[in-house]
Amino acid sequence: MACFLVPVTEAIITTVAAKAMKSKNAESAVLAVETDNGCIEEKTKISFSRKLKWLTNMLWGGSVLLAFEHVWHGEVVPWFPFLTAASNPTDATVMLHEMSTVGVSMAVLVTAVWSVMVLVTNAMEKKVLKAQSEPALN
């Protein structure tokens, strides 16, 4: 009914946070990466504000798809009160329960997947930094 509102709320918060971090972001660290053919390429370390932007994109994308699905099924309408469940107090209770269970679960799952993405990315960056600091054994 309105489960998409929880990820939308999180998406709004992370969008504001990402924009605030981006404006205060410091210089990115430069990483030298050796390719398979022996060439060295310079790569910049991914800033946290950019990683937060990943979460924002995931939340907005999922929320738009969910909103479309709810419009398709007639649960969201273009006239007030916009959510069909909000017009009836009994349905409103069911809607709030759905938001607190399904909506929160979806938002937590998306955030957990993003957290794993960030952990993997950080591990890959640390591996490159460690390889940079060790002398080459030839």
C-alpha positions in Angstrom: 0.0 0.0 0.0 2.6 2.5 1.0 5.7 0.5 1.8 7.7 2.5 -0.8 7.5 5.6 1.4 10.1 4.2 3.9 12.8 3.8 1.2 11.8 7.1 -0.3 12.3 8.8 3.1 15.8 7.1 3.5 16.6 8.1 -0.1 15.8 11.8 0.7 18.0 11.7 3.8 20.9 10.0 2.0 20.6 12.4 -0.9 21.0 15.4 1.4 23.8 13.7 3.3 25.7 12.8 0.1 25.4 16.4 -1.3 26.6 17.8 2.1 29.5 15.4 2.1 30.4 16.1 -1.5 30.7 19.8 -0.8 33.0 19.2 2.1 34.9 16.3 0.5 38.7 16.4 0.7 41.2 15.4 -2.0 40.9 11.9 -3.1 43.9 9.6 -2.6 45.6 8.5 -5.8 46.3 4.8 -6.2 48.8 3.3 -8.7 47.5 0.1 -10.1 49.7 -2.3 -12.1 47.8 -3.9 -15.0 48.4 -7.4 -16.4 50.6 -6.1 -19.2 52.9 -4.4 -16.7 51.7 -0.8 -17.2 50.9 1.3 -14.2 47.7 3.2 -14.2 46.7 5.9 -11.6 43.3 5.5 -10.0 41.7 7.7 -7.5 40.3 6.2 -4.2 36.5 6.3 -4.1 35.3 8.8 -1.7 32.6 8.0 0.9 30.3 10.6 -0.6 30.4 8.7 -3.9 29.7 5.4 -2.1 26.8 7.1 -0.4 25.6 8.1 -3.8 25.4 4.4 -4.7 23.0 3.9 -1.8 21.0 6.9 -2.9 20.7 5.5 -6.4 19.7 2.1 -5.2 17.0 3.5 -2.9 15.6 5.9 -5.5 15.5 3.2 -8.2 13.7 0.7 -6.0 11.3 3.3 -4.7 10.3 4.4 -8.2 9.7 0.8 -9.2 7.6 0.2 -6.1 5.6 3.4 -6.6 4.9 2.4 -10.2 3.7 -1.0 -9.0 1.4 0.6 -6.5 0.0 3.0 -9.1 -0.5 0.1 -11.5 -2.6 -1.8 -8.8 -4.6 1.3 -8.0 -3.3 1.8 -4.5 -1.9 5.2 -5.3 -4.2 7.6 -7.1 -3.7 11.2 -8.5 -6.3 12.7 -6.1 -6.3 13.4 -2.4 -5.5 11.5 -0.1 -3.3 9.9 -2.9 -3.1 6.6 -1.0 -6.4 4.7 -1.2 -5.7 3.1 2.2 -5.5 6.6 3.9 -9.2 7.3 3.2 -10.4 4.6 5.6 -9.1 4.4 9.3 -9.2 0.6 9.2 -7.1 0.5 6.0 -4.8 3.1 7.4 -3.9 0.8 10.3 -3.1 -1.9 7.8 -1.1 0.5 5.7 1.0 1.7 8.7 1.6 -1.9 9.7 2.8 -2.7 6.2 5.1 0.4 6.2 6.6 -0.6 9.6 7.2 -4.2 8.5 7.7 -4.5 4.8 8.9 -0.9 4.1 11.5 -1.0 6.9 12.6 -4.5 5.8 13.2 -3.4 2.3 15.1 -0.3 3.4 17.3 -2.3 5.7 17.9 -5.0 3.0 19.0 -2.3 0.5 21.2 -0.7 3.1 22.8 -4.0 4.0 23.6 -4.9 0.3 25.1 -1.4 0.0 27.2 -2.0 3.2 28.6 -5.2 1.7 29.4 -3.3 -1.5 31.3 -0.7 0.5 33.2 -3.3 2.5 34.3 -5.2 -0.6 35.3 -1.9 -2.3 37.3 -0.9 0.8 39.0 -4.3 0.9 40.0 -4.0 -2.7 41.4 -0.5 -2.1 43.4 -1.7 0.9 44.8 -4.5 -1.1 46.0 -2.0 -3.8 47.5 0.2 -1.1 49.2 -2.7 0.5 50.6 -3.9 -2.8 51.9 -0.3 -3.4 53.7 -0.1 -0.1 55.5 -3.5 -0.6 58.6 -3.5 -2.8 58.4 -5.5 -6.0 60.0 -8.9 -5.8 61.7 -9.6 -9.2 
